[in-house]
Amino acid sequence: MNSKMSKDPYYTLGISKDAEMKEVKKAYFHMAKKFHPDLNKDDDQAKATFQQIQEAYRFIQMQKDPALRVKHQKEFNEYQRGKDGAESTFKSKRGSKARGD
């Protein structure tokens, strides 16, 4: 896999930048099936290609669907807060119930 594929998700999926989501999805499923690790058990390059295909599809999805982009950004922000040492809402609620607060 050349370096351009990892930088341009449209190139990675073999589609044009003005492709409709239906075409994006079709290209993704075609390539994902071809490079899926379960079908290429001994091929590390196929595994790496499969990961790039997934990343490209996710990137294009978020570019074409603003609601999805907002959803993922919220989830990422919540993850970051938890990762940075702040208690997540789930942990604090669970802790309060366990302590009887």
Secondary structure, DSSP 8 states (H G I E B T S, - for coil): --HHHHH-HHHHHT--TT--HHHHHHHHHHHHHHH-TTT-TT-HHHHHHHHHHHHHHHHHHHHH-HHHHHHHHHHHHHHHHHHTT---HHHHHHHHHHHT-
